[in-house]
Amino acid sequence: MRKWAICLLLSAIALPATAAKSVSVEQLEQLLAQNQGKSDAHVAQQLADLELTERVSPVRMARWEAKFSGSKTRAALMRVADAAAFLNPPHADMVPIAPPDGDTQERMMELAVDYVKTTMTRLPNFFAVRETTHFEDVPSQEQMMAGGSLPSGWRMRPLGLSMGRTEAKLLRETGTYSTTVAYRDGYEVHGTAGAKQNQANQAPPGLTTIGEFGPVLSVVTGDASRAQVTWGYWEQGTGDPMAVLHYTVSEDQSNYAVGIPNGTKVDTIYPAYHGEFAIDPATGSILRITVVADLMGPYQAMQTAILVEYAPVAIGTRTYICPVHGVAFSKVPVGGTTQQPQSGTITVQTQMNDVTFTHYHLFGSESRILTGDKGQSAGSAAAGTADNAAPAAPASDANPNQTAPATTPAEQPAPTTNQH
C-alpha cells in the first residue's frame, strides 16, 4: 500500500494581532474593481484586514492577478484566498445542473481511480521548482471543553468543507522558500534549488507535503473507493464543469499516516479523514483534492488540512496533468501536540503554507560529434543545458530537530516531521 507524507515544523514568531473583516467573493471583487489603477501599496492595504467567507476558484484568482501585478497586492490576495481554501465556493461558481444518478457517480469515481493508476506511468522524468510562502498568526489561548475538544474545528457543510475558528486573527507572511522537485522513474526526489530571504537549505515551517505527483492521489482514492463517497455539486472549471465528490474515510480504513511529535520520537497514527475531489467527469482526471485529518485524543487540539490543485502542464512536447498549486493549513498547540489538558485553556498557533509548482523541464542531454582532419571523431559531449541539469541531491529528512505528519510510498523512506 502506498503511503503519503505530510510534514510539520513548529515555530512561534510574535506578530501584531489584527481583527479580520469578513467579506464574500462578490464583495471582494467589488472592492478590487473600485481600486483598480491605484498604487500597489494602496490596494494591498485595502486587503490587509479582510477574510473571505467563500473559496476562490483558480479561474477567478488568475483574473485578479492579471489585473493587479503588484507584489504587495498579489501577496495579500494569496493570503486571503488561501485562508478560504477549505470553504464552500460562492453559488455563482456552482453550475445549476442536476446531480448525476448513483450509477453515474460511481462510474466517475471508478474513472478517477483508473486515472490515478495509469497517469503516473505516463509522466516523463522531469524536474520543477516548488516555491513555498509561509503565513502564521499570533499564538493565542483557546478554551478546551470537557473531553479535551476545542470549540472550533473542521466540520462538514451540505456543499463542502469549512473551517471554524473561535477568534478571527489575520495570518501574516513570514518567509518564502524554494526547492527543486525531481520526478524520476516514478518517484519524487526533493533537493534544494535556491531560496529567498536568506533561507537556503531550510524547510518552511508549518505543514508541508511531499507526494503531490502521485502518492497523495493513490492513498486517498484507494481509501475513498472503499469508504463513503457522496455527491457534492457541479463547479465551473477552466473549461467544462467539474464534478465535486465528498468522501469520508474511517480510522479502520485509513492508510493516511500522520507522524505526531512526541518528545524525542515521532508517533505514527492513521487517523480518520475527509475531503473532496474535483473530477473531470469525461476523463476521471482529478483537478483538485482536499484532505482534512479528523484527529482524536490526545491529538484533538491539532488540526491539519491539505489542498492540491492540478492542471495541464507542458513538459517537453506533450501536456500532462500535474500539481500547480497547494495549500497546507495547520493549527497546533504551542510547545507540543500531546499531553493536552482535558479542559481549561491551551495556547495554539495557526500556520499556512502556499505552494506553487513552476518551471517544469524534462531531464535529458544532447550529443554532438566533432569530426577531426583525419575523419575520426574528436569526441562527443553531453551538453546539459540549464533546463536539463540534474537537480541537487535530495535534502535529508533525518534532522533530529525535525518532526512531522507522514505518509509516503512504501518503497521510499518515510519522512519525519520537524519540530523546533
TORKOL-4160 file (C-alpha; in steps of 0.2 Angstrom, whole numbers, padded with zeros to 4 digits, m for minus):
420
<pt num="1" X="0000" Y="0000" Z="0000"/>
<pt num="2" X="0007" Y="0017" Z="m0005"/>
<pt num="3" X="0008" Y="0030" Z="0009"/>
<pt num="4" X="0008" Y="0049" Z="0008"/>
<pt num="5" X="0018" Y="0061" Z="0019"/>
<pt num="6" X="0014" Y="0077" Z="0027"/>
<pt num="7" X="0027" Y="0086" Z="0037"/>
<pt num="8" X="0025" Y="0098" Z="0052"/>
<pt num="9" X="0038" Y="0111" Z="0058"/>
<pt num="10" X="0033" Y="0121" Z="0073"/>
<pt num="11" X="0038" Y="0138" Z="0077"/>
<pt num="12" X="0032" Y="0153" Z="0086"/>
<pt num="13" X="0035" Y="0171" Z="0080"/>
<pt num="14" X="0027" Y="0186" Z="0088"/>
<pt num="15" X="0016" Y="0195" Z="0076"/>
<pt num="16" X="0004" Y="0210" Z="0078"/>
<pt num="17" X="m0014" Y="0204" Z="0081"/>
<pt num="18" X="m0027" Y="0212" Z="0070"/>
<pt num="19" X="m0046" Y="0209" Z="0069"/>
<pt num="20" X="m0052" Y="0202" Z="0052"/>
<pt num="21" X="m0067" Y="0209" Z="0042"/>
<pt num="22" X="m0077" Y="0195" Z="0033"/>
<pt num="23" X="m0082" Y="0198" Z="0015"/>
<pt num="24" X="m0089" Y="0187" Z="0001"/>
<pt num="25" X="m0081" Y="0184" Z="m0015"/>
<pt num="26" X="m0093" Y="0196" Z="m0024"/>
<pt num="27" X="m0089" Y="0210" Z="m0011"/>
<pt num="28" X="m0070" Y="0207" Z="m0013"/>
<pt num="29" X="m0072" Y="0208" Z="m0032"/>
<pt num="30" X="m0082" Y="0225" Z="m0030"/>
<pt num="31" X="m0068" Y="0231" Z="m0019"/>
<pt num="32" X="m0055" Y="0226" Z="m0032"/>
<pt num="33" X="m0064" Y="0235" Z="m0046"/>
<pt num="34" X="m0065" Y="0251" Z="m0035"/>
<pt num="35" X="m0047" Y="0251" Z="m0033"/>
<pt num="36" X="m0041" Y="0246" Z="m0050"/>
<pt num="37" X="m0027" Y="0258" Z="m0056"/>
<pt num="38" X="m0022" Y="0263" Z="m0039"/>
<pt num="39" X="m0005" Y="0260" Z="m0031"/>
<pt num="40" X="0001" Y="0243" Z="m0026"/>
<pt num="41" X="0003" Y="0248" Z="m0008"/>
<pt num="42" X="m0014" Y="0256" Z="m0008"/>
<pt num="43" X="m0023" Y="0241" Z="m0014"/>
<pt num="44" X="m0013" Y="0229" Z="m0003"/>
<pt num="45" X="m0018" Y="0240" Z="0012"/>
<pt num="46" X="m0037" Y="0238" Z="0007"/>
<pt num="47" X="m0035" Y="0219" Z="0008"/>
<pt num="48" X="m0025" Y="0219" Z="0024"/>
<pt num="49" X="m0039" Y="0216" Z="0036"/>
<pt num="50" X="m0051" Y="0205" Z="0025"/>
<pt num="51" X="m0056" Y="0187" Z="0027"/>
<pt num="52" X="m0066" Y="0178" Z="0014"/>
<pt num="53" X="m0082" Y="0168" Z="0018"/>
<pt num="54" X="m0081" Y="0158" Z="0002"/>
<pt num="55" X="m0067" Y="0149" Z="m0008"/>
<pt num="56" X="m0059" Y="0157" Z="m0023"/>
<pt num="57" X="m0058" Y="0147" Z="m0039"/>
<pt num="58" X="m0041" Y="0146" Z="m0049"/>
<pt num="59" X="m0050" Y="0155" Z="m0063"/>
<pt num="60" X="m0056" Y="0169" Z="m0053"/>
<pt num="61" X="m0039" Y="0171" Z="m0044"/>
<pt num="62" X="m0030" Y="0171" Z="m0061"/>
<pt num="63" X="m0041" Y="0185" Z="m0067"/>
<pt num="64" X="m0037" Y="0195" Z="m0051"/>
<pt num="65" X="m0019" Y="0193" Z="m0053"/>
<pt num="66" X="m0020" Y="0198" Z="m0071"/>
<pt num="67" X="m0027" Y="0215" Z="m0066"/>
<pt num="68" X="m0016" Y="0218" Z="m0051"/>
<pt num="69" X="0003" Y="0214" Z="m0054"/>
<pt num="70" X="0010" Y="0222" Z="m0039"/>
<pt num="71" X="0019" Y="0211" Z="m0027"/>
<pt num="72" X="0011" Y="0218" Z="m0012"/>
<pt num="73" X="m0007" Y="0216" Z="m0019"/>
<pt num="74" X="m0003" Y="0198" Z="m0025"/>
<pt num="75" X="0004" Y="0193" Z="m0008"/>
<pt num="76" X="m0012" Y="0200" Z="0000"/>
<pt num="77" X="m0023" Y="0191" Z="m0012"/>
<pt num="78" X="m0014" Y="0175" Z="m0009"/>
<pt num="79" X="m0016" Y="0176" Z="0009"/>
<pt num="80" X="m0035" Y="0180" Z="0008"/>
<pt num="81" X="m0038" Y="0166" Z="m0005"/>
<pt num="82" X="m0028" Y="0153" Z="0004"/>
<pt num="83" X="m0036" Y="0156" Z="0021"/>
<pt num="84" X="m0053" Y="0152" Z="0012"/>
<pt num="85" X="m0046" Y="0137" Z="0003"/>
<pt num="86" X="m0057" Y="0124" Z="0013"/>
<pt num="87" X="m0073" Y="0134" Z="0012"/>
<pt num="88" X="m0088" Y="0132" Z="0001"/>
<pt num="89" X="m0087" Y="0141" Z="m0016"/>
<pt num="90" X="m0099" Y="0155" Z="m0020"/>
<pt num="91" X="m0115" Y="0150" Z="m0028"/>
<pt num="92" X="m0110" Y="0159" Z="m0044"/>
<pt num="93" X="m0096" Y="0146" Z="m0046"/>
<pt num="94" X="m0108" Y="0131" Z="m0045"/>
<pt num="95" X="m0116" Y="0126" Z="m0061"/>
<pt num="96" X="m0135" Y="0123" Z="m0060"/>
<pt num="97" X="m0135" Y="0106" Z="m0067"/>
<pt num="98" X="m0145" Y="0091" Z="m0060"/>
<pt num="99" X="m0134" Y="0079" Z="m0050"/>
<pt num="100" X="m0130" Y="0063" Z="m0059"/>
<pt num="101" X="m0138" Y="0047" Z="m0054"/>
<pt num="102" X="m0130" Y="0035" Z="m0042"/>
<pt num="103" X="m0123" Y="0024" Z="m0056"/>
<pt num="104" X="m0115" Y="0039" Z="m0065"/>
<pt num="105" X="m0107" Y="0045" Z="m0049"/>
<pt num="106" X="m0100" Y="0028" Z="m0045"/>
<pt num="107" X="m0093" Y="0027" Z="m0063"/>
<pt num="108" X="m0085" Y="0044" Z="m0060"/>
<pt num="109" X="m0076" Y="0038" Z="m0045"/>
<pt num="110" X="m0070" Y="0022" Z="m0055"/>
<pt num="111" X="m0064" Y="0033" Z="m0068"/>
<pt num="112" X="m0054" Y="0043" Z="m0055"/>
<pt num="113" X="m0046" Y="0028" Z="m0048"/>
<pt num="114" X="m0041" Y="0021" Z="m0065"/>
<pt num="115" X="m0034" Y="0038" Z="m0069"/>
<pt num="116" X="m0023" Y="0038" Z="m0054"/>
<pt num="117" X="m0017" Y="0020" Z="m0058"/>
<pt num="118" X="m0012" Y="0025" Z="m0075"/>
<pt num="119" X="m0007" Y="0043" Z="m0075"/>
<pt num="120" X="0009" Y="0041" Z="m0065"/>
<pt num="121" X="0016" Y="0029" Z="m0078"/>
<pt num="122" X="0014" Y="0042" Z="m0091"/>
<pt num="123" X="0024" Y="0055" Z="m0083"/>
<pt num="124" X="0042" Y="0058" Z="m0090"/>
<pt num="125" X="0057" Y="0061" Z="m0080"/>
<pt num="126" X="0057" Y="0079" Z="m0076"/>
<pt num="127" X="0060" Y="0092" Z="m0063"/>
<pt num="128" X="0051" Y="0108" Z="m0057"/>
<pt num="129" X="0053" Y="0122" Z="m0045"/>
<pt num="130" X="0042" Y="0121" Z="m0029"/>
<pt num="131" X="0040" Y="0138" Z="m0020"/>
<pt num="132" X="0033" Y="0139" Z="m0003"/>
<pt num="133" X="0026" Y="0155" Z="0005"/>
<pt num="134" X="0023" Y="0154" Z="0024"/>
<pt num="135" X="0010" Y="0163" Z="0034"/>
<pt num="136" X="0006" Y="0162" Z="0053"/>
<pt num="137" X="m0004" Y="0171" Z="0066"/>
<pt num="138" X="m0001" Y="0176" Z="0084"/>
<pt num="139" X="m0001" Y="0161" Z="0096"/>
<pt num="140" X="m0017" Y="0163" Z="0107"/>
<pt num="141" X="m0027" Y="0154" Z="0120"/>
<pt num="142" X="m0042" Y="0144" Z="0117"/>
<pt num="143" X="m0054" Y="0135" Z="0128"/>
<pt num="144" X="m0053" Y="0116" Z="0129"/>
<pt num="145" X="m0070" Y="0109" Z="0133"/>
<pt num="146" X="m0074" Y="0093" Z="0143"/>
<pt num="147" X="m0067" Y="0078" Z="0134"/>
<pt num="148" X="m0052" Y="0089" Z="0128"/>
<pt num="149" X="m0061" Y="0096" Z="0112"/>
<pt num="150" X="m0059" Y="0113" Z="0105"/>
<pt num="151" X="m0074" Y="0124" Z="0101"/>
<pt num="152" X="m0068" Y="0127" Z="0084"/>
<pt num="153" X="m0063" Y="0115" Z="0071"/>
<pt num="154" X="m0066" Y="0107" Z="0054"/>
<pt num="155" X="m0084" Y="0102" Z="0050"/>
<pt num="156" X="m0094" Y="0096" Z="0035"/>
<pt num="157" X="m0107" Y="0108" Z="0027"/>
<pt num="158" X="m0120" Y="0102" Z="0015"/>
<pt num="159" X="m0110" Y="0108" Z="0000"/>
<pt num="160" X="m0092" Y="0107" Z="0005"/>
<pt num="161" X="m0079" Y="0110" Z="0019"/>
<pt num="162" X="m0077" Y="0124" Z="0031"/>
<pt num="163" X="m0066" Y="0129" Z="0044"/>
<pt num="164" X="m0072" Y="0137" Z="0060"/>
<pt num="165" X="m0061" Y="0147" Z="0072"/>
<pt num="166" X="m0066" Y="0155" Z="0089"/>
<pt num="167" X="m0057" Y="0171" Z="0085"/>
<pt num="168" X="m0053" Y="0179" Z="0068"/>
<pt num="169" X="m0035" Y="0183" Z="0068"/>
<pt num="170" X="m0026" Y="0188" Z="0052"/>
<pt num="171" X="m0011" Y="0177" Z="0045"/>
<pt num="172" X="0005" Y="0187" Z="0041"/>
<pt num="173" X="0018" Y="0181" Z="0028"/>
<pt num="174" X="0035" Y="0177" Z="0037"/>
<pt num="175" X="0046" Y="0170" Z="0023"/>
<pt num="176" X="0047" Y="0162" Z="0006"/>
<pt num="177" X="0057" Y="0145" Z="0002"/>
<pt num="178" X="0062" Y="0137" Z="m0015"/>
<pt num="179" X="0067" Y="0120" Z="m0019"/>
<pt num="180" X="0069" Y="0108" Z="m0033"/>
<pt num="181" X="0057" Y="0093" Z="m0035"/>
<pt num="182" X="0063" Y="0079" Z="m0047"/>
<pt num="183" X="0052" Y="0066" Z="m0054"/>
<pt num="184" X="0062" Y="0051" Z="m0059"/>
<pt num="185" X="0056" Y="0033" Z="m0063"/>
<pt num="186" X="0040" Y="0035" Z="m0054"/>
<pt num="187" X="0047" Y="0044" Z="m0038"/>
<pt num="188" X="0049" Y="0061" Z="m0032"/>
<pt num="189" X="0066" Y="0067" Z="m0027"/>
<pt num="190" X="0067" Y="0083" Z="m0017"/>
<pt num="191" X="0083" Y="0094" Z="m0017"/>
<pt num="192" X="0087" Y="0112" Z="m0013"/>
<pt num="193" X="0087" Y="0123" Z="m0029"/>
<pt num="194" X="0089" Y="0140" Z="m0020"/>
<pt num="195" X="0080" Y="0151" Z="m0008"/>
<pt num="196" X="0074" Y="0168" Z="m0005"/>
<pt num="197" X="0076" Y="0179" Z="0010"/>
<pt num="198" X="0092" Y="0170" Z="0015"/>
<pt num="199" X="0083" Y="0154" Z="0019"/>
<pt num="200" X="0093" Y="0142" Z="0008"/>
<pt num="201" X="0093" Y="0124" Z="0014"/>
<pt num="202" X="0079" Y="0127" Z="0026"/>
<pt num="203" X="0062" Y="0119" Z="0026"/>
<pt num="204" X="0047" Y="0130" Z="0028"/>
<pt num="205" X="0039" Y="0129" Z="0045"/>
<pt num="206" X="0021" Y="0124" Z="0047"/>
<pt num="207" X="0013" Y="0109" Z="0037"/>
<pt num="208" X="0022" Y="0104" Z="0021"/>
<pt num="209" X="0019" Y="0089" Z="0010"/>
<pt num="210" X="0028" Y="0078" Z="m0002"/>
<pt num="211" X="0019" Y="0066" Z="m0014"/>
<pt num="212" X="0008" Y="0078" Z="m0024"/>
<pt num="213" X="0014" Y="0069" Z="m0040"/>
<pt num="214" X="0006" Y="0053" Z="m0036"/>
<pt num="215" X="0006" Y="0046" Z="m0018"/>
<pt num="216" X="m0007" Y="0058" Z="m0011"/>
<pt num="217" X="m0019" Y="0053" Z="m0025"/>
<pt num="218" X="m0016" Y="0034" Z="m0024"/>
<pt num="219" X="m0019" Y="0034" Z="m0005"/>
<pt num="220" X="m0034" Y="0045" Z="m0005"/>
<pt num="221" X="m0043" Y="0037" Z="m0020"/>
<pt num="222" X="m0039" Y="0020" Z="m0014"/>
<pt num="223" X="m0046" Y="0023" Z="0004"/>
<pt num="224" X="m0061" Y="0033" Z="m0003"/>
<pt num="225" X="m0066" Y="0019" Z="m0016"/>
<pt num="226" X="m0068" Y="0008" Z="m0001"/>
<pt num="227" X="m0077" Y="0021" Z="0010"/>
<pt num="228" X="m0091" Y="0033" Z="0009"/>
<pt num="229" X="m0092" Y="0045" Z="m0006"/>
<pt num="230" X="m0107" Y="0057" Z="m0009"/>
<pt num="231" X="m0111" Y="0069" Z="m0022"/>
<pt num="232" X="m0106" Y="0087" Z="m0019"/>
<pt num="233" X="m0110" Y="0099" Z="m0034"/>
<pt num="234" X="m0105" Y="0104" Z="m0051"/>
<pt num="235" X="m0092" Y="0118" Z="m0051"/>
<pt num="236" X="m0086" Y="0128" Z="m0066"/>
<pt num="237" X="m0068" Y="0125" Z="m0070"/>
<pt num="238" X="m0057" Y="0132" Z="m0084"/>
<pt num="239" X="m0067" Y="0123" Z="m0097"/>
<pt num="240" X="m0082" Y="0111" Z="m0094"/>
<pt num="241" X="m0090" Y="0109" Z="m0077"/>
<pt num="242" X="m0081" Y="0098" Z="m0064"/>
<pt num="243" X="m0089" Y="0085" Z="m0053"/>
<pt num="244" X="m0086" Y="0088" Z="m0035"/>
<pt num="245" X="m0087" Y="0072" Z="m0024"/>
<pt num="246" X="m0086" Y="0072" Z="m0005"/>
<pt num="247" X="m0078" Y="0057" Z="0004"/>
<pt num="248" X="m0076" Y="0051" Z="0022"/>
<pt num="249" X="m0063" Y="0038" Z="0027"/>
<pt num="250" X="m0065" Y="0030" Z="0044"/>
<pt num="251" X="m0050" Y="0026" Z="0055"/>
<pt num="252" X="m0051" Y="0007" Z="0052"/>
<pt num="253" X="m0050" Y="0011" Z="0033"/>
<pt num="254" X="m0036" Y="0024" Z="0033"/>
<pt num="255" X="m0019" Y="0022" Z="0025"/>
<pt num="256" X="m0016" Y="0041" Z="0028"/>
<pt num="257" X="m0001" Y="0041" Z="0040"/>
<pt num="258" X="0002" Y="0056" Z="0051"/>
<pt num="259" X="0018" Y="0057" Z="0062"/>
<pt num="260" X="0015" Y="0067" Z="0078"/>
<pt num="261" X="0030" Y="0074" Z="0088"/>
<pt num="262" X="0031" Y="0066" Z="0105"/>
<pt num="263" X="0047" Y="0072" Z="0114"/>
<pt num="264" X="0062" Y="0064" Z="0105"/>
<pt num="265" X="0052" Y="0052" Z="0095"/>
<pt num="266" X="0038" Y="0053" Z="0082"/>
<pt num="267" X="0021" Y="0044" Z="0084"/>
<pt num="268" X="0014" Y="0037" Z="0068"/>
<pt num="269" X="m0005" Y="0036" Z="0068"/>
<pt num="270" X="m0018" Y="0033" Z="0054"/>
<pt num="271" X="m0032" Y="0045" Z="0058"/>
<pt num="272" X="m0049" Y="0046" Z="0050"/>
<pt num="273" X="m0050" Y="0060" Z="0037"/>
<pt num="274" X="m0062" Y="0068" Z="0025"/>
<pt num="275" X="m0062" Y="0079" Z="0010"/>
<pt num="276" X="m0067" Y="0081" Z="m0008"/>
<pt num="277" X="m0062" Y="0078" Z="m0026"/>
<pt num="278" X="m0065" Y="0089" Z="m0041"/>
<pt num="279" X="m0065" Y="0077" Z="m0056"/>
<pt num="280" X="m0066" Y="0079" Z="m0075"/>
<pt num="281" X="m0081" Y="0068" Z="m0077"/>
<pt num="282" X="m0076" Y="0063" Z="m0095"/>
<pt num="283" X="m0058" Y="0058" Z="m0091"/>
<pt num="284" X="m0058" Y="0055" Z="m0072"/>
<pt num="285" X="m0043" Y="0067" Z="m0071"/>
<pt num="286" X="m0043" Y="0074" Z="m0053"/>
<pt num="287" X="m0041" Y="0093" Z="m0054"/>
<pt num="288" X="m0042" Y="0097" Z="m0035"/>
<pt num="289" X="m0041" Y="0086" Z="m0019"/>
<pt num="290" X="m0043" Y="0091" Z="m0001"/>
<pt num="291" X="m0038" Y="0080" Z="0014"/>
<pt num="292" X="m0043" Y="0085" Z="0032"/>
<pt num="293" X="m0037" Y="0074" Z="0046"/>
<pt num="294" X="m0050" Y="0070" Z="0060"/>
<pt num="295" X="m0038" Y="0069" Z="0074"/>
<pt num="296" X="m0044" Y="0061" Z="0090"/>
<pt num="297" X="m0037" Y="0062" Z="0108"/>
<pt num="298" X="m0024" Y="0065" Z="0114"/>
<pt num="299" X="m0021" Y="0075" Z="0097"/>
<pt num="300" X="m0038" Y="0083" Z="0096"/>
<pt num="301" X="m0031" Y="0101" Z="0099"/>
<pt num="302" X="m0021" Y="0099" Z="0082"/>
<pt num="303" X="m0029" Y="0102" Z="0065"/>
<pt num="304" X="m0021" Y="0099" Z="0048"/>
<pt num="305" X="m0028" Y="0100" Z="0031"/>
<pt num="306" X="m0021" Y="0100" Z="0013"/>
<pt num="307" X="m0027" Y="0106" Z="m0004"/>
<pt num="308" X="m0019" Y="0102" Z="m0020"/>
<pt num="309" X="m0024" Y="0109" Z="m0037"/>
<pt num="310" X="m0019" Y="0100" Z="m0054"/>
<pt num="311" X="m0019" Y="0107" Z="m0071"/>
<pt num="312" X="m0012" Y="0104" Z="m0089"/>
<pt num="313" X="0007" Y="0107" Z="m0089"/>
<pt num="314" X="0018" Y="0107" Z="m0105"/>
<pt num="315" X="0033" Y="0096" Z="m0102"/>
<pt num="316" X="0044" Y="0094" Z="m0117"/>
<pt num="317" X="0032" Y="0092" Z="m0132"/>
<pt num="318" X="0017" Y="0085" Z="m0123"/>
<pt num="319" X="0005" Y="0090" Z="m0110"/>
<pt num="320" X="0002" Y="0081" Z="m0093"/>
<pt num="321" X="m0010" Y="0084" Z="m0078"/>
<pt num="322" X="0002" Y="0090" Z="m0064"/>
<pt num="323" X="0001" Y="0099" Z="m0047"/>
<pt num="324" X="0002" Y="0118" Z="m0049"/>
<pt num="325" X="m0004" Y="0124" Z="m0033"/>
<pt num="326" X="m0007" Y="0119" Z="m0015"/>
<pt num="327" X="m0012" Y="0125" Z="0002"/>
<pt num="328" X="m0007" Y="0117" Z="0019"/>
<pt num="329" X="m0016" Y="0123" Z="0035"/>
<pt num="330" X="m0011" Y="0118" Z="0052"/>
<pt num="331" X="m0017" Y="0123" Z="0070"/>
<pt num="332" X="m0005" Y="0116" Z="0083"/>
<pt num="333" X="m0003" Y="0119" Z="0102"/>
<pt num="334" X="0012" Y="0129" Z="0105"/>
<pt num="335" X="0025" Y="0118" Z="0114"/>
<pt num="336" X="0019" Y="0101" Z="0108"/>
<pt num="337" X="0004" Y="0092" Z="0102"/>
<pt num="338" X="0002" Y="0079" Z="0115"/>
<pt num="339" X="m0002" Y="0079" Z="0134"/>
<pt num="340" X="m0015" Y="0092" Z="0132"/>
<pt num="341" X="m0027" Y="0096" Z="0146"/>
<pt num="342" X="m0044" Y="0089" Z="0146"/>
<pt num="343" X="m0052" Y="0106" Z="0150"/>
<pt num="344" X="m0046" Y="0124" Z="0153"/>
<pt num="345" X="m0036" Y="0134" Z="0141"/>
<pt num="346" X="m0022" Y="0130" Z="0128"/>
<pt num="347" X="m0011" Y="0140" Z="0118"/>
<pt num="348" X="m0012" Y="0137" Z="0099"/>
<pt num="349" X="m0005" Y="0144" Z="0083"/>
<pt num="350" X="m0012" Y="0144" Z="0065"/>
<pt num="351" X="0001" Y="0142" Z="0051"/>
<pt num="352" X="m0002" Y="0141" Z="0032"/>
<pt num="353" X="0009" Y="0137" Z="0018"/>
<pt num="354" X="0005" Y="0142" Z="0000"/>
<pt num="355" X="0014" Y="0130" Z="m0013"/>
<pt num="356" X="0017" Y="0133" Z="m0031"/>
<pt num="357" X="0025" Y="0122" Z="m0044"/>
<pt num="358" X="0033" Y="0130" Z="m0059"/>
<pt num="359" X="0047" Y="0129" Z="m0072"/>
<pt num="360" X="0043" Y="0111" Z="m0077"/>
<pt num="361" X="0058" Y="0104" Z="m0088"/>
<pt num="362" X="0062" Y="0087" Z="m0095"/>
<pt num="363" X="0078" Y="0078" Z="m0090"/>
<pt num="364" X="0089" Y="0075" Z="m0105"/>
<pt num="365" X="0105" Y="0078" Z="m0114"/>
<pt num="366" X="0111" Y="0082" Z="m0131"/>
<pt num="367" X="0126" Y="0074" Z="m0140"/>
<pt num="368" X="0137" Y="0082" Z="m0154"/>
<pt num="369" X="0150" Y="0073" Z="m0164"/>
<pt num="370" X="0165" Y="0083" Z="m0170"/>
<pt num="371" X="0175" Y="0077" Z="m0185"/>
<pt num="372" X="0194" Y="0080" Z="m0185"/>
<pt num="373" X="0205" Y="0082" Z="m0200"/>
<pt num="374" X="0208" Y="0063" Z="m0201"/>
<pt num="375" X="0189" Y="0059" Z="m0202"/>
<pt num="376" X="0189" Y="0052" Z="m0184"/>
<pt num="377" X="0178" Y="0058" Z="m0170"/>
<pt num="378" X="0186" Y="0071" Z="m0160"/>
<pt num="379" X="0175" Y="0067" Z="m0146"/>
<pt num="380" X="0157" Y="0069" Z="m0140"/>
<pt num="381" X="0149" Y="0079" Z="m0127"/>
<pt num="382" X="0133" Y="0078" Z="m0117"/>
<pt num="383" X="0129" Y="0096" Z="m0117"/>
<pt num="384" X="0117" Y="0098" Z="m0102"/>
<pt num="385" X="0108" Y="0114" Z="m0103"/>
<pt num="386" X="0101" Y="0123" Z="m0088"/>
<pt num="387" X="0084" Y="0115" Z="m0092"/>
<pt num="388" X="0092" Y="0098" Z="m0092"/>
<pt num="389" X="0103" Y="0100" Z="m0077"/>
<pt num="390" X="0101" Y="0086" Z="m0064"/>
<pt num="391" X="0094" Y="0093" Z="m0048"/>
<pt num="392" X="0103" Y="0095" Z="m0032"/>
<pt num="393" X="0104" Y="0080" Z="m0020"/>
<pt num="394" X="0088" Y="0077" Z="m0011"/>
<pt num="395" X="0088" Y="0086" Z="0006"/>
<pt num="396" X="0089" Y="0074" Z="0021"/>
<pt num="397" X="0074" Y="0072" Z="0032"/>
<pt num="398" X="0084" Y="0064" Z="0046"/>
<pt num="399" X="0087" Y="0081" Z="0055"/>
<pt num="400" X="0085" Y="0076" Z="0074"/>
<pt num="401" X="0077" Y="0093" Z="0077"/>
<pt num="402" X="0063" Y="0090" Z="0065"/>
<pt num="403" X="0046" Y="0081" Z="0067"/>
<pt num="404" X="0031" Y="0079" Z="0055"/>
<pt num="405" X="0014" Y="0071" Z="0050"/>
<pt num="406" X="0019" Y="0057" Z="0037"/>
<pt num="407" X="0013" Y="0045" Z="0023"/>
<pt num="408" X="0024" Y="0041" Z="0009"/>
<pt num="409" X="0026" Y="0027" Z="m0004"/>
<pt num="410" X="0031" Y="0011" Z="0005"/>
<pt num="411" X="0046" Y="0009" Z="m0007"/>
<pt num="412" X="0054" Y="0026" Z="m0001"/>
<pt num="413" X="0060" Y="0031" Z="0016"/>
<pt num="414" X="0046" Y="0039" Z="0026"/>
<pt num="415" X="0050" Y="0057" Z="0030"/>
<pt num="416" X="0049" Y="0064" Z="0048"/>
<pt num="417" X="0040" Y="0079" Z="0055"/>
<pt num="418" X="0051" Y="0094" Z="0061"/>
<pt num="419" X="0049" Y="0102" Z="0077"/>
<pt num="420" X="0059" Y="0116" Z="0084"/>
